[in-house]
Amino acid sequence: MILIGLGANMPHPDHGDPLNTLTEVVRRLRKIADISRQSSWYRSAPVPASDQPWFVNAVLSVETELPAPELLNLLHGVEREFGRIRRQKWEPRVLDVDLLTYRDLVTVNQDQRAGPVLPHPYMHERAFVLAPIAEIAPEWRHPVSKLQATELLEMLSSDQPFDIVGVDDFSA
């Protein structure tokens, strides 16, 4: 299973609010990979906690023959197309596209500048990632801990509020 996380908390100059921007991003991602499942759209507090606007997030399950490094490069290209400039960690952004898992690959590399770090190093600590995964892939298990998303979600503290803001028909 290949899982991609989407998020945004700043308006895009052309696409408007984060939900509209992310809807456009899903359309763009269909040109890169086959989207087999998409979670609902979630609204979530920033992590770590800050005074930035809340995020809109979703998770996609995709199918592709592209190797992980090539897929990650294409995802970063989509971020650049939508105006993402990486300045500092955990800053507000018009778009964040993360390769969360690539099948069950666990990389030795832990430097994101040197290539994919898989599974995503923070995914097991983020309710806004785990709740959408539990929604679309309840059978999924973290490649390192072997725990399901629901189990990992239960282990988190309750200081990561989120709610569902909508369901998108991504098949069109």
C-alpha positions, 0 to 999 in steps of 0.5 A: 500500500502506498499512502500520500498525506495532503495538507494546507492551512494557507489560501492559495493565490489562484485556488483560494481556501485550503480545501479548494487548493487540495481538491485541485491537488488531487486532480493533479495527482491523478496524472501521477498515480492511480488513486484507489481511495481517498479519506474524508477531508479533516480539519486539524489543529497545527502540530506542534501547537501554534497560533497558525490557522488550522489545516485541512488534511486527507490521505490518499491510497495510490497505486503506481509502478514508480519507485519511491524516490521518483514518486517523491520527486514528483510529489515535491514537483506538485508542491512547487507547482502550487507555490510551496517554498520550504523555508522552515519546519512546521511553518504555515503552507499553501500545500504539503504533500507527504509520501507516508508509506511506500508498500512496507519499505523501511529506509535506513536513510533518515535525512529527507534531503537525501531521499525518501524517509519511509515510513514518514518519521512523524506519521505515527504521532499525528492524529490528522494522518492516522484518522484518515488512514484508519478511515480508508485502510483499517487493515493497514499496519505501520511497517515498523511497529506493526500496529494499526492506525486505530491502535496508534491513534488511541495511543496519542494524547487528546491534544490534537483536535480534528474533525471531518469537514467533508467528503469529496467524490474523487472519482470524477 
